[in-house]
Amino acid sequence: MKHILLIYGLLAGLSVSAQIGMGTLWPQPSAELELYSLSKGLLVPRIILTADLSDPAPVSAPAAGLMVFNTGANQAQGFYCWTGTQWKLLKSPVAADVSGPASAADNAAVRFDGTSGKLIQSSLIAVSDNGDLTGSNRLTTNQFRLSTNPGTGLQLVTDANGNGSWLGAPPVDIKMNDSLIVQNANALNFNPGIGVYDAGGNEARVTFYTTNVTQNVLQLSTPDSTDINTITPSTIEWKTEHYKDAGSFTHSNTVNPGRIYVRSHAIYEVNFMFCAINKTVKRQTLRTQLRKNGSTVIPHVTSYSFTYQYADNRISHVSSSFLIELAANDYIELITNRQTNDGELRLVPDENVFFIRLMRNL
């Protein structure tokens, strides 16, 4: 009877302390069980898990928090904890790719749902294998750059204020909807005669013409009845100005009226027409030329006219039209002289015109 009482007393003492120490007489107050050793460790049960981590086997009805060590090849070796629904491998965090669900056959998606303010949220943004970004309603950034392979497209560059500009690609392209698209250019430069205006909203307005039909134009005539059938070339003197853009041309009705000065290096359209009466019975051949700066005859604009004789009682008509290139401050003159018979061939007063227009600055 004494032995039974002694054993009961020892067991009662263990249950009252509620702490067990192995290798130590003083277990930590916060520990239910403390194992103390300087050369040995704790060996948890070693088992072989299946290929499915949601399968608790070989443990039957494991409690949540149960720890085991997997030694099999179905899963990575290591410590596993049962969460209540599956085994979780205990491992240190490492930098690695974020993987999608194992059940996804391709393009496994990584989704962040729930609380707002995450870098990638819900599943509205998708990035394909080709690098295409879809599903974004608005992209907010200080600087935004779209690049393409060299020579195949545009590059759109914006600054922190949202101002955009294009870098890259082919020449100017005019679309059917009146859009002017400039590729592969940081800027599109126009000649001074073409107006470029700010239309707001990162757009510009370009004016190629105006309603002022006299702009860049000079039109002259003469009341003289000068004999133009001379041996040496004579200059037709234009003494009446009808239209003159003083910004493009310089001309005087009194001082060297046969000279027309241009103020810009440009391409010019030149037209002239005059009527003449032959005062002899001989038909005449008249040569008309355009002379530059008093000495150089422009070769490709020379024309020849065969006149009526006096008995025909008809007026001969001479005209021509052409384009020429002139430098700033050049002047031109219309000169005539006979090629065959002599005799008077006189201008018909006021039935003549000299017209010049600036077409394009160079």
HELIX and SHEET records of a PDB file:
HELIX    1   1 LYS A    2  SER A   17  1                                  16    
HELIX    2   2 PRO A  299  VAL A  301  5                                   3    
HELIX    3   3 TYR A  310  ASP A  312  5                                   3    
SHEET    1   A 2 ILE A  20  MET A  22  0                                        
SHEET    2   A 2 LEU A  33  LEU A  35  1                                        
SHEET    1   B 4 ARG A  46  ILE A  47  0                                        
SHEET    2   B 4 MET A  67  ASN A  70  1                                        
SHEET    3   B 4 GLY A  78  TRP A  82 -1                                        
SHEET    4   B 4 TRP A  87  LEU A  89 -1                                        
SHEET    1   C 2 ALA A 126  VAL A 127  0                                        
SHEET    2   C 2 LEU A 133  THR A 134 -1                                        
SHEET    1   D 3 PHE A 144  LEU A 146  0                                        
SHEET    2   D 3 LEU A 154  THR A 158 -1                                        
SHEET    3   D 3 GLY A 164  GLY A 168 -1                                        
SHEET    1   E 2 VAL A 172  ILE A 174  0                                        
SHEET    2   E 2 LEU A 180  VAL A 182 -1                                        
SHEET    1   F 2 GLY A 195  GLY A 200  0                                        
SHEET    2   F 2 GLU A 203  THR A 207 -1                                        
SHEET    1   G 5 THR A 240  LYS A 244  0                                        
SHEET    2   G 5 VAL A 217  SER A 221 -1                                        
SHEET    3   G 5 LEU A 345  ASN A 361 -1                                        
SHEET    4   G 5 ALA A 266  ASN A 278 -1                                        
SHEET    5   G 5 SER A 316  LEU A 326 -1                                        
SHEET    1   H 4 SER A 234  THR A 235  0                                        
SHEET    2   H 4 TYR A 331  ARG A 338 -1                                        
SHEET    3   H 4 ILE A 260  VAL A 262 -1                                        
SHEET    4   H 4 PHE A 249  THR A 250 -1                                        
SHEET    1   I 4 SER A 234  THR A 235  0                                        
SHEET    2   I 4 TYR A 331  ARG A 338 -1                                        
SHEET    3   I 4 THR A 285  LYS A 292 -1                                        
SHEET    4   I 4 THR A 296  VAL A 297 -1                                        
SHEET    1   J 4 SER A 234  THR A 235  0                                        
SHEET    2   J 4 TYR A 331  ARG A 338 -1                                        
SHEET    3   J 4 THR A 285  LYS A 292 -1                                        
SHEET    4   J 4 SER A 303  PHE A 306 -1                                        
END                                                                             
